[in-house]
């Protein structure tokens, strides 16, 4: 049973909202069908009814697949530069950064990353020197080779590094 809004007309329940960042659109589904598109134009927001759109345009805004959570990787390599303090992350927490070269499985050559150290790893990283061998866990992100930008690695754990205390053995 549809609810009634203040003027007595039936309201419809939105069952999905899809974001199309490249096209700068929000698509609102009602009962699993696209009904309304909110598009950001240079002159403001445009509200479009789906009946006005062509089928091909609707298919382009439909989600292609379920988003999978990012997977972390564990890499061992050497720091190519000495870590330096970085900009605060989105939550305002401090970071550090350095170039990091690691052997990636399946790649014949060393892979060079710009590593950003998050979640408390920044303080450990700032104590490390150039050429220090480290093992890290993090999220890799593809850079833009045409623009000269290296791949990045968001480090969330420093698993092994010079000066790390060896694990205690219980007796």
BELQUIUR-V433679 format. One line per field, one symbol per residue. ss: DSSP state (~ for helix, > for strand, _ for the rest). psi: psi as a letter, one per 20 degrees, with the letter a starting at -180 (. if undefined). A space follows every 50 residues. Layout:
# BELQUIUR-V433679
ss->???
psi->???
This chain:
# BELQUIUR-V433679
ss->___>_____>___>>>>>>>____>>>>>>__>>>>>>>>>__>>>>>>~ ~~__~~~~~~~___________>>>>>>>____>>__________>>>>> >>>______>>>>>>>>___~~~~~_______>>>>>>>>>___~~~___ >>>>>>>>>>___________
psi->pprprhjiqqqqppiqpppnghilqpppqpkjpphqpoporhjappppqh hiqqghhghhiqphrppqqqqqqpqpaqphrpqqpaqqahjjqqrrqqpp pqoppiphrqppqoppprliighghiiqrqjppqpqpaoqppanhhjjpr qqoopipohpqpippqqppq.
